[in-house]
Amino acid sequence: MPNPTVKIFTELLSKIGLLRTGTIQTVMGAYVLTEQYFDGLILLGGKLLPDMPEGRELVYLDAEHAKTVTAMNKVKARAVKDAIDALAPYLK
């Protein structure tokens, strides 16, 4: 899993006031979920694997966690899609 490459605060903070409140909330919610994903896998019982290239981390989870991870991924994917949809009108 690569480290996030875009840090919303440093890249967009000066322009955040141009967005509607609801858009900010939606985008920030998705951002927080994305930032916390890796930690969530560890809290679920995942083991951080050593010897990864710089900027990469890998968590191992047993197959018994597949349904939980699938559910986590669906929640996060929905939040990211909602954030993209909320930003779409600003990108025209």
Backbone hydrogen bonds, N-H to C=O, Kabsch-Sander energy under -0.5 kcal/mol:
donor,donor_aa,acceptor,acceptor_aa,energy
3,N,55,G,-1.7
7,K,5,T,-0.6
8,I,6,V,-0.8
11,E,7,K,-2.2
12,L,8,I,-2.6
13,L,8,I,-0.5
13,L,9,F,-1.2
15,K,12,L,-1.8
16,I,12,L,-0.8
16,I,13,L,-0.9
18,L,15,K,-2.0
19,L,16,I,-1.7
24,I,20,R,-2.4
25,Q,21,T,-2.4
26,T,22,G,-2.2
27,V,23,T,-2.8
28,M,24,I,-2.9
29,G,25,Q,-2.2
30,A,26,T,-1.9
31,Y,27,V,-2.4
32,V,28,M,-2.7
33,L,29,G,-2.2
34,T,30,A,-2.4
35,E,31,Y,-2.6
36,Q,32,V,-2.0
37,Y,33,L,-0.6
37,Y,34,T,-0.8
40,G,36,Q,-2.3
41,L,37,Y,-1.9
42,I,38,F,-1.7
43,L,39,D,-2.7
44,L,40,G,-1.6
45,G,42,I,-1.6
46,G,41,L,-2.4
47,K,60,Y,-2.3
49,L,58,L,-3.1
56,R,53,P,-2.0
57,E,1,M,-1.8
60,Y,47,K,-2.7
65,H,62,D,-1.9
66,A,63,A,-2.1
69,V,65,H,-2.8
70,T,66,A,-2.6
71,A,67,K,-2.2
72,M,68,T,-2.5
73,N,69,V,-2.8
74,K,70,T,-2.1
75,V,71,A,-2.1
76,K,72,M,-2.5
77,A,73,N,-2.8
78,R,74,K,-2.2
79,A,75,V,-2.1
80,V,76,K,-2.5
81,K,77,A,-2.5
82,D,78,R,-2.6
83,A,79,A,-2.0
84,I,80,V,-2.5
85,D,81,K,-2.9
86,A,82,D,-2.3
87,L,83,A,-1.7
88,A,84,I,-1.4
90,Y,87,L,-1.6
91,L,87,L,-0.7
91,L,88,A,-1.4
92,K,89,P,-0.6
